[in-house]
Amino acid sequence: MTDIDAQLARAPLGRRAGAAAVDSLILLAAVAAVSIPAEHLLRDGLTVVLSLLISVAVLAIAGAVLGALSVKESSIQTIGHSMFGIHAVLVSGGRPARSVAVVRYLVGRSAWLLALPWLIADAVAVLERPDRRALHDLIAGTHVLARQPPRGISPSPQPEPDPLPSPRRSPPATGSADIAARLAQIDRLYEAGSLSEDEYDGMRAQIQRLI
């Protein structure tokens, strides 16, 4: 892939923002599913700190599970990634381990919901870095690419392979009549004294190899 192709393959910022929003909403829904029942328990003596700890634990567990499930063949593809046609791949190449996907999801999604400054720093990294890698990409060793190039843009054409050389044609087989004529000719030359015995034997041997 050329440098131009690498730039075209990077996921557009709009797609990345949409995917991040979807993944964050999924995490918020998981936290809400536990936090709402926790509010009822709070009335029965559950402290606010314990309620927050439960929410954080649910956030971490949900993030770990979703991150582990996001590994698809040779890339990381969350639910948001799938909806917006992007995926994350290792900078070094190869199939990412589930532990890498979990770390990336926790740092890039769960941490956003816990600390607004981290979300801002992550967004600034994407906007300022030439390679458009967020902080969670730097930690996980990944970068986000579009699964298909943006509309109206096609990658540079790959050079066509050189055509296979045509097989060399074998010389036409020499007919038996032609060989007999040649043998008769060197016989006449030998009898006339134009050829020595060694020359005569050598020429006959060469002609007989054509049979």
Buried (B, 14 or more C-beta within 10 A) or exposed (E): EEEEEEEBBBBBEEBBBBBBEBBBEBBBEBBEEBBEEBEEEBEEEBEEEEBEEBBBEBBBEBBBEBBBBBBBEEBBBBBBBBBBBBBBBBEEEEEBEBEBBBBBBBBBBBBBBEEEEBBEEBBEBBEEBEBBBBBBBBBBBBBBBBBEEBEEEEEEEEEEEEEEEEEEEEEEEEEEEEBEEBEEEBEEBBEEEEBEEEEBEEBBEEBEEEE
